[in-house]
Amino acid sequence: MTTLEILKSKKHCLTLKAVLEPVGGTKRFQPAGFPEIGHVIYKSPVEGGETTEDVCIIDSAASMANHLETVCLAGGESVELHEDLTGLPYVACVTKEREVDRVVCTTFTEGHRLASDYFLKGTFGEKTFREFLREKMQLKKLTKDKKYFFYPDSWPAIYETIFRHDPNSLVHGLLFAREEIKISRVLTAHHEGHGARRVPSSGVKFDRLGKTLSGQPIFSVDEETAERIVATFTIDLGLIRSYGRGEAGLPEKSKLLLLELALWKVLQLTGRPFRFRSGCHLKLKDEILWDLDDEKIESPAIDLKGRIAECADQFADSPTKVFYSASELYRVESPKEKKLKGGGKTEAGESEPD
């Protein structure tokens, strides 16, 4: 079955399951920790529902989105894209330092993607990038910078605008809080350890010269073991189809690009050993299972470079450069500003931290 056949089927979801194992034959791994909770282990019903097993959350959906964007980069801390993604549009926040343009971050490295203030507050031509997007998305201003309205038939323009500048944001979802535009994830990933057991240990910090305030603390360290480590990737085919109907919104070739970009990300993440964090270096143990609404299928061929080339006429010049003044970007906040910022909910804080 080809990716086109998958997209044109009446199926709702394509699910990929990958069983992983620690590199080097070790049994322990370090899951993600959550504030005031630590590592999460919960009781989950086993098939049949008569018994339960302990399941450890190794990575949340937001954390997995970060990992899936990391594989899109050329390597390390680079802001350049992987060679397979050449020509794919994205947005870069750029500032000037000693008359030289310096990239601060891109929509692949910044947590809120296109909805981040690093891009929205930056200058794009004669206006801010946020103002530019609002015009292209056909938003109606009710109260400046506070309240906006858009008609339901403006959704095609919203999808086209985002796709033109950053298709990746349509894959992982985003939230424009002030505009009340929320787009769900096409690709949602979960990473869990089944049959999990906690492995408590400890560490100590030595301060031989006594120059720090911490002294010589002993601290606890938690790792986990698991009978099976499973990463599950779900692609919402119905959501991709909804991005265009007839002549409105995204055409079929754009939807195919989104589907194959999502699949490419999954195969990149699982195709070689990947370090999810310092104590969690995992590799693929068995073949990936492909499930199309409970129907087992073979892995389809993916030609992402070809898809990108086909959609070139829908793309903005890449990257779209949004300029942020260095004097504002590196300005030191006053104590009053810090207090106000800490006491209220910021726009960025209203969206998911991924």
N, C-alpha and C positions, 0 to 999 in steps of 0.2 A: 504494500500500500504506500503510495506517494504522499508527500506532505499536502499536495493539492487535494488528493482524495480524502485525506483526513479532515482538511478544512471544510470541504464541501459535503461531508457526511452529516447526518443528523445527530451525531454524537455530541455530548456535552463537554466531556473532559478527557484529556489524555494524561495518563498518570505513569510516571517512571519511578521504579523502585530500585535503589542501589544498596546492596549489602556491603558494608565497609569493615575494615579491620585495621588496628594500629600497625604502623610501619615498624619493622625490626622484630616482629614476633612478640612484642610486649603485650600485656593484657590490660594495663591501666591507661586511662585517658582523662583529660581534664575538660569537663563540660563548661559551658558558659555560666557565669555567676550572675545573679540578679540582686539588685539593691535590697538589703535587709532580709533577703531570703536565702541567698547562696545558691547552691546547686539544687535543682528541683527534681524530686522523685515522687511519682504519683502511682496510685493503684489503677491498673487498666484491665478491663475484662478480657480474658482470653477467648478465642473463638469458641462459641457455644454458650458463653456467658456464665458457666457454672463456677469457674475459678478466676482468679486475678493474677497479674504479675506486676512487679515493680518496673516502671518505665522512667528513664532519666531523660530530661530535655537537654540535649547536647547543644543545640542552637535553636533560637526562636526563628520565626518567619522573617523578622526584620534583620536578624543577624545573617541568615542565609542569603538574603537579598544583597547584603554587603559583600559576602564571599562571591556571589555570582557576578557582581560587578567588578571585583578584583581581577577575575580571569580575563576581563576585557582589555586590560592594560598591557602595554608592551613588556612590562616586567618591573619588579621591585616597586619603588615609589614613583615610577614614571607617570606622567599625565598623558603620554602618547598612547594611542590605541594599538591593540594587537594587529598584526599584519592582515589577518583575515577580515578585519573590520574597516580596512582602508576605504574611505569615501562615506562612511556612516556619519551623519551629522550629530554634533553635540555642541554644548555651549561652554565657553571658557570665561571665567572671571579674570580679567587682565588689569594690571596696574603698571604705572611707570616708575622706574627707579633709575636715577641717573640717565634719563632720556632713553632707557631701554625698556621695552615691553616685557613684563614678567607675569607668567601665568600663576595665579593664586590657587585656583581649584577649577575643576570641571564638573559637569553633571554626572560623570562617572565616579568622582571621588568625593563629592559633597553629599551628605546624608539625605537631604530633602530634594535632591535632584533639581529639576527645573523650578520647583517651588521655593528654593532657598533664596534668602535675601541677598546672598552674594551675587546673584544674577538679577533678581527683581529690582534691587535698589541701584544697580549699576546703570551707567549711561550707554544708550544705544542710539547713535545719531543725535537728534535734537531733543530726545526725551529719555525717560528711564525705560528699561527693558519691560518693566511691569506695565507701563502705559502703552507700549508698543503691543504687547500681548493682548491687553484688554481690547484694543481696537480690532486686532485681527480675529479675536474670539467673539466679536460682536456683543460686547457687554454694554449695558446701559448704566451710566453713573447716576446714582440717587443721592448719595452723600459722599463727597470727595474722600477717597482713601478709607472709607468706612463701610459703605453699603453699595452693592451692585446687583443688577438684575440681568438675567438673560432668558430669552424665550426658549422653549424646548427645541425649536428648529435651529437653534444656534449650536447644538451639540456637534454636528458635522464640521462646522468651522473650528470648534475647539479641538477636535481630534486632528484635523488637517494641520492646524497651527503647531500643535505639539509634535506631530510626526515630522513636520518640515524641519524643525530645529533639534529635536531630541527623541527619536523613536524609543530609546531605552526607557524613558519615563512612562511610556504606555505599557511596557513589559512589566515594570515593577510597581506602577501606581504612584499617585502623588495627590497632594492636597494644597489647593490655593485657598487658604483660610478666609481671607478677606472677601474673596469673590464667591465663596461657598461652592467651589468646584472640587469635587472629590472623585477620583478615578481609581477603581479597585485594581488589585494586582491581576495581571494575566497569568503570571508564573508565581505560584506560592510553594515554598519549600519547608519541610519539617525534617528535623534531624534528631533521632531518638535512639537510646540504648535500651533494649528489651532484656528483662531478667537482670536488672541493674543491682549492684551492690556497692555501698559506699566504702572507700578505703581511706580512713583517717591517718594522717601523719603530722609531722611538725617540722618547723625550721627555726633557725636562730640568726639574728643579725649581730655581728661583732662590731663594736666601736672601740678600737684599741687606744685611740688618743682622746676619747671623750669629747669630741668636737661637735657632736650632734645632740639633739634633745631626746632622741629615742632611747639612748642607753644601750642595753643589750637585751632586747625583747625576744621572747620565745613565742612563736605564733603557730596557729594550727593551719594545716593544709589538707584539703579534701580532694581526692580523685575518685574515679569510679571504675568498675569493671562491668561488663555486660555480656550476656550470652550471644546477642546479635545487635549490631549497630546498623541502623537502617536510615537512609536518607530518601525521603519521598518528595517528588516534584510533580505538582499538579498544574496543568495548563488549561485554562478556561477557554475552550473553543467558542462557546456561545458569546463570551465577552468580545473576543476578537471579531467575530462576525458582526456584532452590534456597532462596530466602529464605522460601518458604511453600509448603506442600502441604496440600490439603484445608482443614480448619479450623485447622490449626496454622501459626503464623508469619504472614507478611504476606499480605494478600489481594491480588487482582489489581489493584485501584485503587492500592495502595501501590507495587506493582512498576512500574506505568505511570508513576507519579510519578518513580521513580528513573530510568527510561529517558528520560523527557522532560527531566528535570533535567540528565542527562548530555548530551543533544543540545543543549539550550539553552546550556550552557556552551561547547560547541564552536562553535556559531554566533555566540555573543557574541565569542569570542576571534578568530574569523576574519572576522567581519562588518564590521570596520573596522580601520584601521591600528592596530597594537598594538606598544608598546615593550617588548620582552622584556628589554632592559637598555639602558644609555645609548647604546651603539654598535650596537644591533640593533633598528631600527625597521622593521617589516615589514608588508606588506599583501597581501591576496589577489590573485593574478595571474589564475587561471582558476577556473571553477566547481568546487565541491567534488564529488568523485566518491563515490557511495554504493555500497557493496558488501556484500551480505548472503550470506556464505559463497560468494563467487565469482559471485553473481548481481547484476547491475547493477540498481539500483532508483532511482526518483525520490525526492526528499526529501519526507518525510511532513509533514503539518500538525502543529504543536505548540501546545497550549493549556495552558501551564504554570500560569497563574493558575487555570484551571478545575480542573486536577489537584490543586492545593494546596487549593482550596475543598472538593473531594470528600473529601479525607483529613483534614479539620479535626477530626473526631471521634477521630482516632488521635493527635493532637498534644498535647503539654504546652503550657502557656502559654508564649508566646515573647516575649523569650528566657527560658530557664531561668537564673535568677541564682544563681551560686555565690559566696559571700563569702569573701574572703581577707583576713586581718588586715593592716592597713597596717604595723603594727609588725614583723610577720614578713616581709611582702612586701619592705619596704625596709631590712631589717636588714643591716648590714655584716658580712660573714663574717670570722671570725678567720683568721689565717694557718694555723692547724692545720686548720680546716674546709676551706680552699681546697686544702691539700695532700692531705687525704683525698679530696676531691671529684675532684681531678685524677688521682689514682692508681688509681681504681677505675672500673668501668663502671657508669654510672647507668642507671636504668630507661629514661629518655628516649633514652639513647644506644643502646639495644638495638633501637629501632624506626627506620624509615627517616626521614631528615631532610627531610620534605616536609610 
